[in-house]
């Protein structure tokens, strides 16, 4: 699939709807631009990760107290 877009002022462009639908791209998602070994551009899309997304994913070997942790944060 080849889709053409225009580069506007301030070097902005739009991601075509066909691409957004195929890769489930939405508001606040990130576009990663890179150049591969052949010198060609590559584009990847990923969801923006927030604290809420990763909260509770890790485990500690010891118990913590949220009040004490917050106090330590603001020392």
N, CA, C and O atoms as CSV, one atom per row, in Angstrom:
chain,resi,resn,atom,element,x,y,z
A,1,UNK,N,N,0.840,-1.172,0.000
A,1,UNK,CA,C,0.000,0.000,0.000
A,1,UNK,C,C,0.890,1.240,0.000
A,1,UNK,O,O,1.788,1.365,0.832
A,2,UNK,N,N,0.644,2.131,-0.910
A,2,UNK,CA,C,1.350,3.404,-0.957
A,2,UNK,C,C,0.334,4.522,-0.844
A,2,UNK,O,O,-0.652,4.562,-1.580
A,3,UNK,N,N,0.586,5.428,0.086
A,3,UNK,CA,C,-0.283,6.578,0.296
A,3,UNK,C,C,0.604,7.812,0.311
A,3,UNK,O,O,1.701,7.780,0.869
A,4,UNK,N,N,0.149,8.880,-0.286
A,4,UNK,CA,C,0.931,10.118,-0.364
A,4,UNK,C,C,0.313,11.175,0.536
A,4,UNK,O,O,-0.907,11.339,0.574
A,5,UNK,N,N,1.166,11.890,1.259
A,5,UNK,CA,C,0.704,13.023,2.055
A,5,UNK,C,C,1.586,14.225,1.748
A,5,UNK,O,O,2.675,14.090,1.191
A,6,UNK,N,N,1.104,15.379,2.115
A,6,UNK,CA,C,1.804,16.633,1.875
A,6,UNK,C,C,2.485,17.087,3.161
A,6,UNK,O,O,1.966,16.864,4.255
A,7,UNK,N,N,3.643,17.721,3.031
A,7,UNK,CA,C,4.310,18.354,4.170
A,7,UNK,C,C,3.835,19.805,4.206
A,7,UNK,O,O,3.990,20.543,3.234
A,8,UNK,N,N,3.262,20.199,5.329
A,8,UNK,CA,C,2.722,21.546,5.491
A,8,UNK,C,C,3.748,22.451,6.180
A,8,UNK,O,O,4.883,22.054,6.444
A,9,UNK,N,N,3.308,23.680,6.461
A,9,UNK,CA,C,4.169,24.613,7.180
A,9,UNK,C,C,4.620,23.974,8.487
A,9,UNK,O,O,3.936,23.110,9.036
A,10,UNK,N,N,5.751,24.396,8.967
A,10,UNK,CA,C,6.347,23.846,10.192
A,10,UNK,C,C,6.640,22.353,10.067
A,10,UNK,O,O,6.753,21.656,11.076
A,11,UNK,N,N,6.765,21.854,8.820
A,11,UNK,CA,C,7.103,20.456,8.549
A,11,UNK,C,C,6.101,19.452,9.126
A,11,UNK,O,O,6.482,18.346,9.509
A,12,UNK,N,N,4.842,19.830,9.186
A,12,UNK,CA,C,3.806,18.934,9.686
A,12,UNK,C,C,3.189,18.145,8.549
A,12,UNK,O,O,3.146,18.601,7.407
A,13,UNK,N,N,2.709,16.944,8.882
A,13,UNK,CA,C,1.993,16.120,7.914
A,13,UNK,C,C,0.910,15.342,8.651
A,13,UNK,O,O,0.922,15.273,9.880
A,14,UNK,N,N,-0.008,14.766,7.920
A,14,UNK,CA,C,-1.081,13.961,8.507
A,14,UNK,C,C,-0.826,12.493,8.197
A,14,UNK,O,O,-0.300,12.153,7.137
A,15,UNK,N,N,-1.204,11.632,9.129
A,15,UNK,CA,C,-1.120,10.196,8.879
A,15,UNK,C,C,-2.428,9.784,8.215
A,15,UNK,O,O,-3.498,9.975,8.794
A,16,UNK,N,N,-2.361,9.226,7.018
A,16,UNK,CA,C,-3.582,8.875,6.282
A,16,UNK,C,C,-4.469,7.898,7.061
A,16,UNK,O,O,-3.975,7.071,7.828
A,17,UNK,N,N,-5.769,8.005,6.854
A,17,UNK,CA,C,-6.720,7.182,7.597
A,17,UNK,C,C,-6.493,5.686,7.369
A,17,UNK,O,O,-6.695,4.890,8.286
A,18,UNK,N,N,-6.080,5.294,6.173
A,18,UNK,CA,C,-5.827,3.876,5.903
A,18,UNK,C,C,-4.728,3.331,6.822
A,18,UNK,O,O,-4.819,2.212,7.328
A,19,UNK,N,N,-3.703,4.140,7.022
A,19,UNK,CA,C,-2.590,3.746,7.886
A,19,UNK,C,C,-3.035,3.754,9.349
A,19,UNK,O,O,-2.721,2.829,10.098
A,20,UNK,N,N,-3.765,4.794,9.757
A,20,UNK,CA,C,-4.243,4.881,11.143
A,20,UNK,C,C,-5.118,3.690,11.496
A,20,UNK,O,O,-4.998,3.130,12.585
A,21,UNK,N,N,-5.996,3.301,10.583
A,21,UNK,CA,C,-6.885,2.159,10.845
A,21,UNK,C,C,-6.111,0.848,10.891
A,21,UNK,O,O,-6.328,0.026,11.782
A,22,UNK,N,N,-5.215,0.651,9.941
A,22,UNK,CA,C,-4.453,-0.610,9.860
A,22,UNK,C,C,-3.602,-0.838,11.102
A,22,UNK,O,O,-3.491,-1.967,11.580
A,23,UNK,N,N,-2.996,0.237,11.634
A,23,UNK,CA,C,-2.100,0.108,12.779
A,23,UNK,C,C,-2.729,0.585,14.087
A,23,UNK,O,O,-2.034,0.730,15.093
A,24,UNK,N,N,-4.029,0.828,14.078
A,24,UNK,CA,C,-4.772,1.242,15.278
A,24,UNK,C,C,-4.109,2.441,15.954
A,24,UNK,O,O,-3.845,2.422,17.156
A,25,UNK,N,N,-3.845,3.475,15.170
A,25,UNK,CA,C,-3.197,4.687,15.668
A,25,UNK,C,C,-4.274,5.673,16.103
A,25,UNK,O,O,-5.239,5.923,15.381
A,26,UNK,N,N,-4.090,6.219,17.282
A,26,UNK,CA,C,-5.064,7.170,17.800
A,26,UNK,C,C,-4.392,8.369,18.434
A,26,UNK,O,O,-3.175,8.540,18.362
A,27,UNK,N,N,-5.201,9.180,19.045
A,27,UNK,CA,C,-4.746,10.402,19.710
A,27,UNK,C,C,-3.690,10.056,20.757
A,27,UNK,O,O,-3.839,9.085,21.498
A,28,UNK,N,N,-2.646,10.838,20.812
A,28,UNK,CA,C,-1.537,10.712,21.767
A,28,UNK,C,C,-0.595,9.540,21.495
A,28,UNK,O,O,0.347,9.337,22.261
A,29,UNK,N,N,-0.814,8.761,20.430
A,29,UNK,CA,C,0.147,7.720,20.077
A,29,UNK,C,C,1.416,8.383,19.547
A,29,UNK,O,O,1.384,9.529,19.098
A,30,UNK,N,N,2.520,7.666,19.600
A,30,UNK,CA,C,3.808,8.218,19.192
A,30,UNK,C,C,4.248,7.642,17.859
A,30,UNK,O,O,3.989,6.478,17.553
A,31,UNK,N,N,4.919,8.473,17.068
A,31,UNK,CA,C,5.498,8.056,15.796
A,31,UNK,C,C,7.002,8.095,15.976
A,31,UNK,O,O,7.568,9.134,16.318
A,32,UNK,N,N,7.654,6.956,15.743
A,32,UNK,CA,C,9.114,6.880,15.870
A,32,UNK,C,C,9.728,6.824,14.482
A,32,UNK,O,O,9.405,5.938,13.691
A,33,UNK,N,N,10.607,7.760,14.186
A,33,UNK,CA,C,11.273,7.856,12.893
A,33,UNK,C,C,12.711,7.386,13.061
A,33,UNK,O,O,13.374,7.748,14.033
A,34,UNK,N,N,13.196,6.583,12.121
A,34,UNK,CA,C,14.596,6.157,12.165
A,34,UNK,C,C,15.100,5.927,10.746
A,34,UNK,O,O,14.325,5.897,9.790
A,35,UNK,N,N,16.395,5.768,10.633
A,35,UNK,CA,C,17.013,5.469,9.346
A,35,UNK,C,C,17.704,4.111,9.499
A,35,UNK,O,O,18.530,3.930,10.393
A,36,UNK,N,N,17.365,3.161,8.626
A,36,UNK,CA,C,17.932,1.814,8.732
A,36,UNK,C,C,19.339,1.743,8.154
A,36,UNK,O,O,19.896,2.754,7.725
A,37,UNK,N,N,19.909,0.537,8.146
A,37,UNK,CA,C,21.284,0.340,7.684
A,37,UNK,C,C,21.467,0.713,6.213
A,37,UNK,O,O,22.567,1.074,5.794
A,38,UNK,N,N,20.404,0.628,5.442
A,38,UNK,CA,C,20.467,0.960,4.013
A,38,UNK,C,C,20.311,2.456,3.764
A,38,UNK,O,O,20.372,2.908,2.621
A,39,UNK,N,N,20.109,3.230,4.842
A,39,UNK,CA,C,19.929,4.666,4.705
A,39,UNK,C,C,18.500,5.059,4.355
A,39,UNK,O,O,18.244,6.193,3.951
A,40,UNK,N,N,17.566,4.117,4.510
A,40,UNK,CA,C,16.162,4.385,4.186
A,40,UNK,C,C,15.382,4.708,5.459
A,40,UNK,O,O,15.675,4.160,6.521
A,41,UNK,N,N,14.396,5.591,5.359
A,41,UNK,CA,C,13.604,5.931,6.548
A,41,UNK,C,C,12.669,4.792,6.936
A,41,UNK,O,O,12.136,4.084,6.082
A,42,UNK,N,N,12.482,4.633,8.241
A,42,UNK,CA,C,11.524,3.672,8.776
A,42,UNK,C,C,10.642,4.396,9.791
A,42,UNK,O,O,11.102,5.275,10.519
A,43,UNK,N,N,9.397,4.019,9.823
A,43,UNK,CA,C,8.443,4.641,10.739
A,43,UNK,C,C,7.778,3.535,11.549
A,43,UNK,O,O,7.335,2.526,11.000
A,44,UNK,N,N,7.716,3.741,12.876
A,44,UNK,CA,C,7.026,2.804,13.762
A,44,UNK,C,C,6.057,3.594,14.616
A,44,UNK,O,O,6.286,4.767,14.910
A,45,UNK,N,N,4.978,2.949,15.011
A,45,UNK,CA,C,3.975,3.574,15.859
A,45,UNK,C,C,3.917,2.829,17.184
A,45,UNK,O,O,4.044,1.605,17.225
A,46,UNK,N,N,3.724,3.577,18.271
A,46,UNK,CA,C,3.546,2.920,19.559
A,46,UNK,C,C,2.640,3.763,20.447
A,46,UNK,O,O,2.518,4.978,20.291
A,47,UNK,N,N,2.020,3.071,21.371
A,47,UNK,CA,C,1.135,3.741,22.314
A,47,UNK,C,C,1.979,4.470,23.354
A,47,UNK,O,O,3.029,3.979,23.766
A,48,UNK,N,N,1.524,5.620,23.766
A,48,UNK,CA,C,2.201,6.364,24.809
A,48,UNK,C,C,1.923,5.651,26.134
A,48,UNK,O,O,0.775,5.327,26.434
A,49,UNK,N,N,2.957,5.411,26.915
A,49,UNK,CA,C,2.811,4.719,28.191
A,49,UNK,C,C,2.730,5.747,29.307
A,49,UNK,O,O,3.570,6.641,29.408
A,50,UNK,N,N,1.724,5.609,30.129
A,50,UNK,CA,C,1.564,6.520,31.261
A,50,UNK,C,C,1.843,5.755,32.560
A,50,UNK,O,O,1.974,4.531,32.554
A,51,UNK,N,N,1.928,6.474,33.642
A,51,UNK,CA,C,2.142,5.846,34.937
A,51,UNK,C,C,1.007,4.874,35.254
A,51,UNK,O,O,1.239,3.805,35.819
A,52,UNK,N,N,-0.217,5.247,34.889
A,52,UNK,CA,C,-1.359,4.366,35.148
A,52,UNK,C,C,-1.207,3.034,34.417
A,52,UNK,O,O,-1.658,2.001,34.913
A,53,UNK,N,N,-0.574,3.049,33.239
A,53,UNK,CA,C,-0.384,1.823,32.464
A,53,UNK,C,C,0.596,0.858,33.138
A,53,UNK,O,O,0.438,-0.359,33.034
A,54,UNK,N,N,1.599,1.393,33.824
A,54,UNK,CA,C,2.623,0.523,34.403
A,54,UNK,C,C,2.464,0.324,35.910
A,54,UNK,O,O,3.165,-0.496,36.504
A,55,UNK,N,N,1.555,1.062,36.525
A,55,UNK,CA,C,1.346,0.944,37.965
A,55,UNK,C,C,0.938,-0.483,38.322
A,55,UNK,O,O,0.029,-1.045,37.711
A,56,UNK,N,N,1.598,-1.053,39.290
A,56,UNK,CA,C,1.267,-2.390,39.755
A,56,UNK,C,C,1.879,-3.518,38.939
A,56,UNK,O,O,1.617,-4.686,39.226
A,57,UNK,N,N,2.683,-3.209,37.936
A,57,UNK,CA,C,3.268,-4.258,37.086
A,57,UNK,C,C,4.466,-4.935,37.758
A,57,UNK,O,O,4.742,-6.106,37.494
A,58,UNK,N,N,5.170,-4.216,38.614
A,58,UNK,CA,C,6.352,-4.783,39.258
A,58,UNK,C,C,6.044,-5.244,40.670
A,58,UNK,O,O,5.062,-4.814,41.275
A,59,UNK,N,N,6.886,-6.119,41.188
A,59,UNK,CA,C,6.716,-6.609,42.554
A,59,UNK,C,C,8.022,-6.452,43.308
A,59,UNK,O,O,9.106,-6.576,42.738
A,60,UNK,N,N,7.902,-6.177,44.604
A,60,UNK,CA,C,9.062,-6.054,45.474
A,60,UNK,C,C,9.103,-7.246,46.426
A,60,UNK,O,O,8.083,-7.889,46.674
A,61,UNK,N,N,10.279,-7.531,46.951
A,61,UNK,CA,C,10.435,-8.628,47.904
A,61,UNK,C,C,10.089,-8.196,49.322
A,61,UNK,O,O,10.143,-8.997,50.255
A,62,UNK,N,N,9.733,-6.927,49.476
A,62,UNK,CA,C,9.419,-6.409,50.798
A,62,UNK,C,C,8.183,-5.514,50.707
A,62,UNK,O,O,7.818,-5.038,49.632
A,63,UNK,N,N,7.552,-5.297,51.859
A,63,UNK,CA,C,6.358,-4.458,51.897
A,63,UNK,C,C,6.753,-2.992,51.939
A,63,UNK,O,O,7.790,-2.627,52.492
A,64,UNK,N,N,5.910,-2.162,51.347
A,64,UNK,CA,C,6.152,-0.724,51.351
A,64,UNK,C,C,4.950,-0.009,51.941
A,64,UNK,O,O,3.858,-0.569,52.038
A,65,UNK,N,N,5.164,1.211,52.325
A,65,UNK,CA,C,4.106,2.046,52.866
A,65,UNK,C,C,4.023,3.281,51.970
A,65,UNK,O,O,4.999,4.021,51.848
A,66,UNK,N,N,2.886,3.508,51.353
A,66,UNK,CA,C,2.763,4.602,50.385
A,66,UNK,C,C,2.998,5.973,51.015
A,66,UNK,O,O,3.522,6.871,50.356
A,67,UNK,N,N,2.620,6.143,52.268
A,67,UNK,CA,C,2.836,7.428,52.933
A,67,UNK,C,C,4.330,7.678,53.099
A,67,UNK,O,O,4.816,8.777,52.829
A,68,UNK,N,N,5.059,6.653,53.546
A,68,UNK,CA,C,6.505,6.805,53.723
A,68,UNK,C,C,7.198,7.041,52.375
A,68,UNK,O,O,8.116,7.856,52.281
A,69,UNK,N,N,6.763,6.339,51.350
A,69,UNK,CA,C,7.345,6.525,50.019
A,69,UNK,C,C,7.136,7.951,49.512
A,69,UNK,O,O,8.036,8.545,48.920
A,70,UNK,N,N,5.943,8.494,49.750
A,70,UNK,CA,C,5.655,9.862,49.320
A,70,UNK,C,C,6.520,10.858,50.092
A,70,UNK,O,O,7.011,11.827,49.512
A,71,UNK,N,N,6.712,10.630,51.399
A,71,UNK,CA,C,7.568,11.504,52.192
A,71,UNK,C,C,8.995,11.470,51.668
A,71,UNK,O,O,9.646,12.513,51.591
A,72,UNK,N,N,9.497,10.285,51.303
A,72,UNK,CA,C,10.845,10.154,50.770
A,72,UNK,C,C,10.990,10.902,49.452
A,72,UNK,O,O,12.030,11.495,49.169
A,73,UNK,N,N,9.940,10.864,48.659
A,73,UNK,CA,C,9.952,11.523,47.345
A,73,UNK,C,C,10.155,13.018,47.491
A,73,UNK,O,O,10.856,13.622,46.679
A,74,UNK,N,N,9.558,13.633,48.506
A,74,UNK,CA,C,9.614,15.088,48.648
A,74,UNK,C,C,10.703,15.578,49.601
A,74,UNK,O,O,10.710,16.750,49.978
A,75,UNK,N,N,11.622,14.694,49.994
A,75,UNK,CA,C,12.741,15.132,50.864
A,75,UNK,C,C,13.717,15.956,50.090
A,75,UNK,O,O,14.717,16.412,50.645
